Amino acid sequence: MNKYMMVATLILSPTLCFSQPEIEDLLQHQESIVRVTVELENGSIGTGTGVVIDTQNVATNCHVLANAKGANIAKYGVGYQPISMKADWKHDLCLLKFDPLPFKPVTMRDSSTLKYEEEIFSLSYPNGNISPQPSYGNIKATYPYDGSLVIRSNAAFSLGSSGGAMFDQQFNLIGITTFKSPGPQGFFYSLPVEWIKRLYDSPESTSLATNEIPFWALPSDQRPYFMQVVIPFQNHEWTELKRLSNAWVKKEPATADGWYFLGVSEFESNQDAEAKEHLTKATSMNPRHLEALIVLSSIALKEGNLAELERIRDVVRPLDSTEADDLTDKITKLMASKQS
């Protein structure tokens, strides 16, 4: 893709469980996903993905289109030329307008209704594929930003996936797959559908030229805290992570993830009492915060606290059965050690 690309892009109740969609269901819904092709200034061709929002509009990432000489979409070997566009360059979402398209539009679900660990999947055109490819995962976090929620998942995507669709298990569009933070651990981010809806009230344009940079591509210290903490977290720079997390919770005290990252920095610095306090605060704000629960279980294991381990295991079970089974193994070993 172009210069903005970073490294490498039904409410679920605790008692309900949904499996990922079968291939037949995916084939029925891939009609809403189109391939976006742009001609760049240097003469090369760039590709991305678009999502049919209504009979005339396709949503995609603006960085797919930025400063291109031209753009179109294609589906089933047929190309379609846009007649205008609407752009929110800062939030990296654009609407391409067409004469009525023969494709089924998606339905949309607001980010405020999403839950941590809810199963999701994405459809996009990664790495030059000629048909949409699925990627499966869970919602790992939602971050308040500019009046909505940026979504982090572990459903991986790569070059060409920019502008792709993230769906819930009922095939509602919940986000546009957009960027990945650098580092070895996959932090994949999607933009909320509320930002797409805002575009309907924006003025139309026929120009792809811009000097604006998406919020996620700004210099590191100008990005939101949920992005700034990733590199020190992945590099085990616990002092820096604590500094950034303290600043985060001071600015956004109601955001559970700020307290989670603060608790991690303290746990890894052997400040277990402080870590327990802040991780518990994160789980009190969001009882489905699996990552915070897992670190709390590590503290309970260090303390030899069987009752707390069993409590956490029972909370984790409906969120991630594999993690719960792992906790059961640890509980069994701890019980055996106490009896020996």
Secondary structure, DSSP 8 states (H G I E B T S, - for coil): --TT---------TT-------HHHHHHHGGGEEEEEEE-TTS-EEEEEEEE-SSSEEEE-HHHHTT-SEEEEEETTEEE--SEEEEETTTTEEEEE-S--SS---EE--GGG--TT-EEEEEE-GGG-SS-EEEEEEEEEEEEETTEEEEEES----TT-TTEEEE-TT-EEEEEEEEE-SSSS--EEEEEHHHHHHHTTS--B---------GGGS-GGGS-HHHHTHHHHHTT-HHHHHHHHHHHHHH-TT-HHHHHHHHHHHHHTT-HHHHHHHHHHHHHH-TT-HHHHHHHHHHHHHHT-HHHHHHHHHHHTTT-HHHHHHHHHHHHHHHHHHH-
